[in-house]
Every structure is written in structure tokens, then in C-alpha cells.
């Protein structure tokens, strides 16, 4: 007998039930990443630079895990909304298979890191970057499965369990960091080993929940029947999200290269720290988007398009208000935050980062929220196209402005302009999309 899963009757209540735990999870994840960098910063500034230049590569691993997880979340949510429960159970197993197959490629690449770093045009702190990335490539499978299971549990309306598991896993990571970095004298690689071991812990707990019958969606081979259209539906959401992240990685590599060329190691250091802080500040937007994705998938599967539109408008307003509060708080605390990373005597630069950062944070919900809603609909190719043009605009501003303005100011302008322009673009896109889906007669799932 199927366990009933209803996120459609009261979408706003379902949204908050999912979002509050997700926000705790994402925020703690961001804090954990900051503390991780603080431990590494106590080794040397070169170690921080190694993390910074490794960030695009590490982002790719997490992006693949997120892409498979979001694709699985979307199709499972739509199947449940469509009352096709057996298909949702089957989709879970397909997501696991894709994650395992992809992780094998990273295990192989772990033994070719020189070539990988050369391809990514990494020239700074190469040996430290290799030490940091090697354990993460070997442990790619657990990093990806942890993301996958977090998403699949959210698709059945349970975000509390993955939140607790990931928070405990992050606490374990923080406890292991000083032991591996200093006591075992592993240096920057110790931070990576701590991350992998904590991810092994989280995956083991997730598997225990599934195999012990504590989840609404069971994990059992008796529901498995290979279906190419399920792979297609997962990849239809996953690949556009992955391509979006690959483009972002490429732009990040380009920006790092320009920063080093124009400002030296100090520029890379400041950008790396600012990126980690931004990851923490945008956690409300990420949490709201993830909660909306799961609920909108259920609503789309049930063909409750008007409720999906009302929920989108509600989430956007809440996110906008939250972003204003977060931006103001960061502006007041900016100097203390950067001092925690040994970034000192840069008060003027930090002031302008805080000013432009507020513009970026307040504008971002207008593009980030509809993109996640569309993921729930299974139409991620739209955000891919829009976000590619968005990043293209940023690169164009950088290329045109780097010879005219100081590069730091040019970068902040590029980041701000892309968010402001595409806030208007996404606003028009959402109006067009809802008019289109309300007229469609196609099935919401294959």
C-alpha cells in the first residue's frame, strides 16, 4: 500500500514545512564551508589560494550531484502529483545508478590531476590544489549520493531528516578538520579527507532510513525496471542545471585568471573569501528555491497551475524581504566578517563589496526563484538559455571595462548589472511561461 504524499492541498503550508529545515541545512552548510576555510587559512595564505583555484573543479563535482538530485526530485515530485507512485519508486533507483556511474569517472580522473589542473589553466599553488582535490575525487560517489538522497527525501515532503543528517555530518566535518589538518599533519588535504569521511557518514544514515522503511518512498529492487524515459526525465532537468554550473565554473576560472593578472594573489584571495561569504548570504534564496521546486513539481504533476503561480508570487515577496534584511546586516558587520579570514587593511575594498553585494543579493531572487520553480516543472532548458546569456553579459562587461576601470570595480559592476538586467528578463519570462503551460494539453510526465 502506498503512503499518501500530499503537497498540493495547501501549497504554502507545504512550502514552509519543506523550506524551514532546508534553510537551516543550507545556512549551516554555508557556515561549515566558512569555518573550513578558516581552518585552512591558519595553514597559510597559499593554502587558501589553493582552495580558491580548486573551487571551480570542486563546484563541478557538487554540481553533478546536485544536477542528478534535482532531476530526480523533479520527476519523483511530478510522478507523485500525478499519483504514479510505482514510477516514483523506480525513479529513485535510476537516480542512484546515474550517480554511481558518473562518480567512477571522477575516481579515474583522480590519477590525472596534473592534466585536469592544466586544462583548467590553474597555475597558482598547483601542488596544494592537487593535495586538496585528490581525496575529493576519490570520494566523489559519497558526495553525489549525499546530495541525491537529500533531494529525493525532499521530493516526498521530508526536508527535516536530510537537514538533521547533513548538520550532524557537517559537525563531524568541523570536528575532524583540526585533527586531520594539524594533529595528523595532513595540511590542506586533511580538510578534504574530513569532508569525504563526513559524507560517508551521511550516506550510511540515508541508506539506513531507506532500508529500514522509515521513508515514504521505498528503496527496493522489486520496483526497479529500467526505463529510458526516466533517465531522460532526470537528465532533462539535470543536464541543463549541470551545463549552467559548467558555464559558471568556466566564468569563475576566467575571473580568477583575470584577477591574478590584474591584481595578483591578493585579488584571488579577496575573491575566494567573498565567494564563500556570498554562499552563506544567499542561503535564504537557495532554501526558498529548493522548497519551491519540490512543491511546484507536485502542483505541476497535478495540473494545479494557478496554485503554482500564486505560490511563486508569495515566495518571491518573502525572499525579497529576507534579502533586504540580510544585505543590511552584512553591511553593518562587513569588517568583522573579513577579519575572521585574516583579510585586513582593505576597508575601502570591503566597503564597496558590501555596497554592490547588497544590489546583487536583492536582485538575485527575481532570477533564482523562477529558475527553481521551472526545475520543478521539468523545463530546466529555459533557465539554462537565460542564465547562459546572463553570464555572457557579465563576461562582456568585464572584457569591455577591464581596461577602463580598476578591475575590482569592473568585476563588481559586472556582477550587479547581470543581476539587475535579468531580474526584468525573468519577470517577463515567468508571465509567458504560465500562459503557455495553462494552454498545454501534453502529459506532465512521460
C-alpha positions in Angstrom: 0.0 0.0 0.0 1.3 3.4 -1.0 2.0 6.0 1.8 0.0 9.1 0.8 2.1 12.2 0.0 0.1 15.5 -0.4 1.9 18.8 -1.0 -0.9 20.1 -3.3 -3.9 20.8 -1.0 -2.2 23.6 0.9 0.9 24.6 -1.1 2.0 27.5 1.2 2.0 25.2 4.3 3.8 22.5 2.3 6.4 25.1 1.2 7.2 26.2 4.7 7.3 22.7 6.0 10.0 22.0 3.5 11.7 25.3 3.5 12.4 25.9 7.2 14.5 22.8 7.6 16.2 23.4 4.2 17.1 26.9 5.3 18.7 25.5 8.5 20.6 22.9 6.4 21.8 25.4 3.8 22.8 28.0 6.3 24.7 25.5 8.4 26.3 24.2 5.3 27.5 27.7 4.4 28.8 28.3 7.9 30.6 24.9 7.8 32.3 25.9 4.5 33.4 29.2 6.0 34.8 27.5 9.1 36.5 25.0 6.8 38.2 27.9 5.0 39.2 29.5 8.4 40.9 26.3 9.4 42.8 26.2 6.1 43.6 29.9 6.4 45.5 29.1 9.6 47.9 26.9 7.5 48.9 29.6 5.1 47.6 32.1 2.5 48.8 29.7 -0.2 46.5 27.1 1.2 43.5 29.4 0.9 44.6 30.3 -2.7 44.7 26.5 -3.4 41.2 26.2 -2.2 40.2 29.2 -4.3 41.7 27.9 -7.6 40.2 24.4 -6.8 36.8 25.9 -6.2 35.6 25.7 -9.9 36.6 22.0 -10.1 35.1 21.1 -6.7 32.0 23.0 -7.7 31.7 20.7 -10.8 31.6 17.6 -8.5 28.9 19.1 -6.3 27.1 20.4 -9.4 26.8 17.0 -10.9 25.5 15.6 -7.6 23.0 18.5 -7.4 22.0 18.1 -11.0 21.2 14.4 -10.6 19.4 15.1 -7.3 17.4 17.9 -8.7 16.4 15.9 -11.8 15.4 13.0 -9.5 13.5 15.4 -7.2 11.6 16.9 -10.2 10.5 13.6 -11.8 9.6 12.0 -8.4 7.6 15.1 -7.4 5.7 15.1 -10.7 5.0 11.4 -10.6 3.6 11.7 -7.0 1.5 14.7 -8.0 0.2 12.5 -10.9 -0.5 9.6 -8.5 2.1 7.4 -10.3 3.7 6.1 -7.1 5.4 3.0 -8.5 7.1 5.1 -11.2 8.4 7.5 -8.4 9.9 4.5 -6.6 11.6 3.4 -9.8 12.9 6.9 -10.5 14.8 6.8 -7.1 16.8 3.8 -8.2 17.6 5.3 -11.6 19.0 8.4 -9.8 21.3 6.2 -7.7 22.5 4.3 -10.8 23.3 7.6 -12.6 25.2 8.9 -9.6 27.4 5.8 -9.2 28.2 5.6 -12.9 29.3 9.3 -13.0 31.4 9.0 -9.8 33.5 6.3 -11.4 34.7 8.9 -14.0 36.0 11.1 -11.1 37.8 8.3 -9.4 39.7 7.7 -12.7 40.4 11.4 -13.1 41.9 11.5 -9.5 45.0 9.9 -11.0 45.3 12.5 -13.8 45.0 15.7 -11.7 48.0 17.3 -13.3 46.2 17.2 -16.7 42.9 18.3 -15.1 44.6 21.4 -13.4 46.4 22.2 -16.6 43.2 22.0 -18.6 41.5 24.4 -16.1 44.5 26.7 -16.5 45.4 26.6 -12.8 48.9 27.9 -12.3 48.9 29.0 -8.7 49.5 26.6 -5.7 49.3 23.6 -8.0 50.7 21.1 -5.6 48.5 22.2 -2.8 45.5 22.1 -5.1 46.3 18.5 -6.1 46.6 17.6 -2.4 43.2 19.1 -1.8 41.4 17.6 -4.8 42.7 14.0 -4.7 40.6 12.8 -1.8 37.6 14.6 -3.1 37.8 13.0 -6.5 38.2 9.5 -4.8 35.2 10.2 -2.6 33.0 11.7 -5.4 30.4 8.9 -5.1 29.5 9.7 -1.5 29.5 13.5 -2.2 27.0 12.9 -5.0 24.8 10.3 -3.2 24.5 12.6 -0.2 23.1 15.4 -2.5 20.9 12.9 -4.3 19.3 11.5 -1.1 18.7 15.0 0.3 16.8 15.8 -2.8 14.8 12.6 -3.0 13.7 12.9 0.6 12.6 16.5 -0.1 10.5 15.3 -3.1 8.4 13.2 -0.7 7.9 16.2 1.6 10.6 15.4 4.2 13.3 18.0 4.5 13.7 17.6 8.3 15.6 14.2 8.0 18.2 15.4 5.5 18.6 18.6 7.4 19.4 16.8 10.6 21.7 14.3 8.8 23.7 16.9 6.9 24.0 19.2 10.0 25.4 16.2 12.0 27.7 15.4 9.1 29.0 18.9 9.0 29.6 18.9 12.7 31.6 15.8 12.2 33.5 17.5 9.4 34.3 20.5 11.6 35.5 18.2 14.4 37.7 16.2 12.1 39.2 19.3 10.4 41.8 20.3 13.1 42.6 16.6 13.7 43.4 15.8 10.1 45.0 19.2 9.3 47.1 19.7 12.4 47.3 16.5 14.6 47.8 14.2 11.6 49.8 16.8 9.8 47.9 16.3 6.5 47.7 20.1 5.8 45.2 21.2 3.2 44.4 17.5 2.2 43.2 17.0 5.8 40.3 19.3 5.1 39.3 17.2 2.1 39.6 13.9 3.9 37.4 15.3 6.7 34.8 16.2 4.1 34.8 12.8 2.5 34.6 10.9 5.8 31.7 13.1 7.0 29.9 12.4 3.7 30.4 8.7 4.1 28.6 9.0 7.5 25.7 10.9 5.9 25.2 8.4 3.1 25.2 5.5 5.6 22.4 7.2 7.6 20.4 7.9 4.4 20.7 4.2 3.4 19.6 3.1 6.9 16.5 5.3 6.6 15.6 3.8 3.2 16.3 0.2 4.0 14.6 0.3 7.4 11.3 1.5 5.9 11.4 5.0 7.6 10.8 6.8 4.3 7.6 7.2 2.3 9.4 6.3 -0.9 10.9 2.8 -0.5 14.2 1.8 -1.9 13.8 -1.7 -3.2 14.9 -3.5 -6.3 11.4 -5.0 -6.7 10.2 -1.7 -8.0 13.2 -1.4 -10.5 12.5 -1.7 -14.2 15.0 0.1 -16.4 13.1 2.8 -18.4 14.9 5.1 -20.7 12.3 7.8 -20.4 13.0 8.0 -16.6 16.7 8.5 -17.4 15.6 11.1 -19.9 13.4 13.0 -17.4 16.2 13.1 -14.8 18.7 14.3 -17.3 16.2 16.8 -18.9 16.4 18.7 -15.6 19.9 17.6 -14.5 21.9 18.4 -17.7 20.6 22.0 -18.1 21.5 22.6 -14.4 24.9 21.0 -14.9 25.6 23.0 -18.0 24.6 26.1 -16.2 27.1 25.3 -13.5 29.8 24.4 -16.0 29.3 27.7 -17.6 29.6 29.3 -14.2 32.7 27.3 -13.5 34.2 28.5 -16.8 33.4 32.1 -16.0 34.9 31.6 -12.5 38.1 30.2 -14.0 38.1 33.2 -16.4 37.6 35.7 -13.5 40.3 34.0 -11.4 42.7 34.3 -14.2 41.9 38.0 -14.8 42.1 38.7 -11.1 45.5 37.2 -10.8 46.6 39.1 -13.9 45.2 42.4 -12.8 45.5 42.3 -9.0 47.9 39.4 -8.2 47.4 36.9 -5.4 45.6 39.4 -3.3 42.8 39.6 -5.8 42.3 35.9 -5.9 42.3 35.7 -2.1 39.7 38.5 -1.7 37.5 36.9 -4.4 37.7 33.5 -2.8 36.8 34.8 0.6 34.0 37.0 -0.8 32.6 34.0 -2.7 32.4 31.9 0.5 30.6 34.8 2.3 28.2 35.1 -0.6 27.4 31.4 -0.4 26.3 32.0 3.2 24.4 35.2 2.5 22.4 33.7 -0.4 21.2 30.7 1.7 17.7 32.0 2.2 17.3 32.3 -1.6 18.7 28.8 -2.1 16.4 27.4 0.6 13.3 29.1 -0.8 14.1 27.9 -4.3 14.6 24.3 -3.2 11.4 24.3 -1.2 9.5 25.8 -4.1 11.0 23.3 -6.6 9.5 20.3 -4.8 6.1 21.8 -4.2 5.8 23.2 -7.7 6.7 19.8 -9.1 3.8 18.3 -7.2 1.5 21.1 -8.4 2.6 20.7 -12.0 2.1 16.9 -11.8 -1.5 17.6 -10.5 -2.0 20.3 -13.2 -2.8 22.9 -10.4 -1.2 25.8 -12.4 -3.0 28.7 -10.7 -1.8 27.4 -7.3 1.7 27.2 -8.7 1.5 30.8 -9.9 0.2 32.1 -6.5 2.9 30.2 -4.6 5.6 31.6 -6.9 4.4 35.2 -6.2 4.3 34.5 -2.5 7.8 33.0 -2.3 9.3 35.9 -4.4 7.9 38.5 -2.0 9.2 36.7 1.1 12.6 36.1 -0.5 12.9 39.8 -1.5 12.1 41.0 2.1 14.6 38.5 3.5 17.4 39.6 1.1 17.0 43.2 2.1 17.4 42.3 5.8 20.5 40.0 5.1 22.1 42.7 3.0 21.7 45.3 5.7 23.1 43.0 8.4 26.2 42.2 6.3 26.9 45.8 5.5 27.0 46.5 9.3 29.2 43.5 10.1 31.4 43.5 6.9 34.8 44.4 8.6 34.4 41.8 11.3 33.5 39.1 8.8 36.5 39.7 6.6 38.9 39.9 9.6 37.9 36.3 10.5 39.7 35.3 7.3 42.8 37.4 8.1 41.7 39.9 5.4 42.9 43.2 6.9 43.8 46.7 5.8 41.3 46.6 2.9 38.5 48.6 4.4 37.7 50.6 1.3 37.5 47.5 -0.9 35.3 45.7 1.6 33.0 48.8 1.8 32.4 48.7 -2.0 32.0 44.9 -1.9 29.2 45.3 0.7 27.5 48.1 -1.3 27.5 46.2 -4.6 26.8 42.9 -2.7 23.5 44.4 -1.4 22.4 45.2 -5.0 23.3 41.6 -6.1 21.5 39.9 -3.2 18.3 42.0 -3.5 18.2 41.4 -7.3 19.0 37.7 -7.3 15.6 36.3 -6.2 14.0 37.6 -9.4 16.0 35.1 -11.4 16.9 32.4 -8.9 13.3 31.7 -7.6 11.6 31.3 -11.1 14.6 29.1 -12.2 14.0 26.6 -9.4 10.2 26.7 -10.0 10.8 25.8 -13.6 13.1 22.9 -12.5 10.1 21.6 -10.6 8.1 21.8 -13.9 10.8 19.7 -15.6 11.6 22.5 -18.1 15.2 23.4 -17.0 16.3 24.1 -20.5 14.7 27.6 -20.2 16.8 28.7 -17.3 19.9 27.3 -19.0 19.4 29.5 -22.0 18.6 32.6 -19.9 21.5 32.0 -17.5 24.0 31.5 -20.3 23.1 34.9 -21.7 23.2 36.3 -18.2 26.8 35.1 -17.7 27.7 36.2 -21.2 26.6 39.7 -20.2 28.9 39.5 -17.2 31.9 38.5 -19.3 31.1 41.2 -21.9 31.1 43.9 -19.1 34.4 42.5 -17.7 36.1 42.4 -21.1 34.9 45.9 -22.1 35.6 47.5 -18.7 38.8 46.0 -17.5 40.9 48.5 -19.5 38.9 51.5 -18.5 38.1 50.9 -14.8 40.0 49.4 -11.9 39.4 45.6 -12.2 37.9 45.1 -8.8 35.3 47.8 -9.5 34.7 46.4 -13.0 34.0 43.0 -11.5 31.5 44.3 -9.0 29.8 46.3 -11.8 29.6 43.2 -14.0 28.0 41.1 -11.2 25.5 43.9 -10.4 24.5 44.6 -14.0 23.8 40.9 -14.8 21.5 40.5 -11.8 19.6 43.8 -12.5 19.1 43.2 -16.2 18.0 39.6 -15.8 15.6 40.4 -13.0 13.5 42.1 -15.6 14.1 39.3 -18.2 12.9 36.6 -15.8 9.9 38.7 -14.8 8.7 38.7 -18.4 9.6 35.1 -18.9 7.5 33.8 -16.0 4.4 35.6 -17.3 4.9 34.0 -20.7 5.6 30.5 -19.2 2.4 30.4 -17.1 0.3 31.5 -20.1 1.9 28.6 -22.1 1.6 25.8 -19.6 -2.1 26.7 -18.8 -2.8 26.1 -22.5 -0.8 22.9 -22.9 -2.5 19.5 -23.5 0.6 17.4 -23.2 1.1 15.0 -20.3 3.1 16.5 -17.4 5.2 13.3 -17.2 6.2 10.8 -19.8 
